[in-house]
Amino acid sequence: LDGDDLLFEFDNNTIQMLLDEHFSPFNARVDIMSSTFGRASDFDDHKTNLENKANHVMNSTHGDATKFCVEMAGEPLIEPIFGTRYWSHKIPNDLLMEWEKARGPKLPPKETEISLPPMNPFVPKKFDLKMLPEDDGHHPLLFCSLKICVSIGKTKSWFPCTCNRYDGTLNKMLLGMEDGEEVWHLLDMPFDEFQHKRVMPDFEGTFDNKTTKFRVISVPKNGEGAVMKYGDESDWHVEDGIHFPHIPPPLPESRLPSLVVNTNLLKLWHLQDRKFKRPIGEFRIRIACANANKTPLHKACAELMAILLRDATTETCYLASVCELGNDVEANDVGFSIRVHGFDDKVLDLTTVILDVFFSFRKEGTDLPPAIKHHRFESCLEILRRRYGNAGMKASSLCSDIRLRCLMPTVWSSTSKANAIVNITPFLFMKTISDIMSKVSMECLYMGNFDKNDAALAKEILVSATASLKAMQKKQFPKQEVIVTPTCSFNIVTPTIDPQEPNTAVEVYFQCGKDDLMDRVTVDLLVQIMYEPLYDQVRTKEQFGYQVSCGCRWTHGVIGLCFKIVTNCKSAEAASIRIEKFLVDTRANLVQMSQKSLMEHIVALANNKLQKFNSLEEEADCFWSEIVENRYDFEVHRKEAEALRNITKDHLLQSFDQWLSASNAERRKLEIRTIGTSEGMASEGRPIIGRHESVAEIIDERVVHFHKLAGNKTFGKIY
């Protein structure tokens, strides 16, 4: 459910007609209810004929509407349904005329302090859907599954196919067959006539001057692509998890993000929505800066700048949020990310405001930008310091943070960033920001109810905003390298930062290697097989803790698999041993697993990867993650579903032995233990901290030791 009401049509003329012609004092009725008019008990002895309810009149001949008096109003009337007593009087015409004069729009008198609020510049005015290209437009049959009657010799046979594309200039439909072949067919019914038809299963028509009949088998849901269900027995097998699902054909380039601008300074990807049919859009911007992550000071200043930017645009963003226009600004490992989303009519307006304030930080000089109030600098700085002080207070989050710092040498700890800004001043802040933004590169995704003209306008705004910037060359792009985990098992044991934290967390990470399509889907399948048994056995039956899970980990193009247990009743050693025992049991279960059970897991995972996007935001998230990772594989889920066809039991066992089996001397394992302070087994093995030591220093030492053990060897550039 989306809400109490769903409005799909905006009719400005009807609204204006209702306000002007019907919402007037002459059509109004004023109801006044008060105990001063009497109570029901006051009329107990009043002799009123309640039986004769139908003989009441709307307006009484006694009394006055403006000077009402119970004694002079006469006998009350009786409401015919509920028997409620009331008086009704006609409002005098002279009073109605005064109200009519006051009804017109007017400003308050100058002598009063009352004034109208300023006009909200983000109120959308256009709600129409932009026209799609004529050679790849919308059609009621698009993405429907059909069966067409084709003559083969003297016999006629019905073949399943899917409507993949419509060319409005030629009134032709591109049909995709089961074997992957695509053929254009001429529609006999004109588009204007087809628009008024209700396409449902069993709808029939003809192609190619009535030489080819077709029948609609299934119709896609809103936001869904080709469903490829043909109503035959194999469809039921797919739903039962026995047979592999149908994989839709590759999308044409017009259905995927396309590059509008491609320079070292700016890359702009554009895609016009054709699935969700809503007047909304998504604008994602990544601003990569050469020195964004150079030192802990640079990283802290970038995060402070993001807080200052949000603070400076609070009032503007509030006006936008009232109009359902949202935004987000964050600092990341390579620079900054900006997201603006909502009604497409005003997305660029809000983006322009945010970019103007953002690039004002790059101005020459050491003073804060005009949009930043000086007293707010210290307030935002305090917000950042508290954020650093509260980081890693939970055992679970600290455990994950240490793992990431071990794998990524460019991730700075919260403590190092907090120390870097102890004595920071606006002068040092602006100097550091100037260094950060000395060379930049922007990459954007402009997606939704935007046509090519809108994309050209977005290009102009971005080009104008970056006119004075120096472009960053590809070789200057901030490094996002990942450490190659040593083949020997390495453990990091640390105490929790919060002395009151009762929980102990254990993460066991297995590194699989660089991104590879088959390795990726194999890891996903192993997680699919292991997740439920791990949770059921270790958490539910053995009561190890309230958080027990396993999942794949994607670290800048490096694939990994991670097991995690958070407990307040078991020791870290017991949790680690239990994970290893679970892997031994899983290996035995894989050997004994039947082909039918394996196929059920494969089919379930394939169906999950072929799941339709539920919103424009979900689809934009998928495309944006490909852009951010520099992989640009916009049909990754479809390709992964195809790759699952080729997975066999032998391949699964071989991969398991290579990545997870303790008998493999080349296994790459990293184990992190953060031990809490609860009474009992959970606190066993907690390191003792010296009087002059801090937990942060201990963690830093052990992370550095891990990097030295790994020889600081990284995977290098992956994409």
WOVEN-V999338 format. One line per field, one symbol per residue. psi: psi as a letter, one per 20 degrees, with the letter a starting at -180 (. if undefined). A space follows every 10 residues. Layout:
BEGIN
psi->???
END
This chain:
BEGIN
psi->phahqopipo nhgggggggh hhmqhijqpp pppqiiirrh hijhjpnpni hmhijqqgpq iqrphhmpph hiiapqrpph gikpqrqpqp pqhhhhhghg hihqpqqqqh irjpqqqqpo ijoqipjqpq prqhimaqqh ipjqprpqop pociqpqppq rqohqpohhi lqpopprhji qpppqpphpq ghhhhjqoor qjpqaqrllj ioqqppgqpq rpiqbphlpj jahhghgghi kgqpqppqrq qrhijqpqph pnrhhppopq pppjghlqlr rpopppopph khkgrhgggg hghhhhghgh ghjggghghh hhklorrppq pahidqpppp qbphhjghgh gggghghgii ijqqrjqqqh iophiighgh hhggghghhi pkhqhghhgh ggghhghoij oqqhghhghh kgkqrhghgh gghhggkhpr pppqoopblp ahhhhhghgg gggghjhjqp qpqhiipppm qppopqhqpp popqqqgoij oiqpqppopp pharppgghg hggghgghhh gghggggggg gilhrioprq rqponljppr ppqpppqjiq rhghgghhgh hhhghgghhh hipqhggghg gggggghghj pqpirhgggh gghhhhghik hknikhhghh hghhhjprhg hghggghghh piioijpopp pppopajqpb hhjpjpqppr hjqqhghggg ghghhghghi jkpriaph.
END
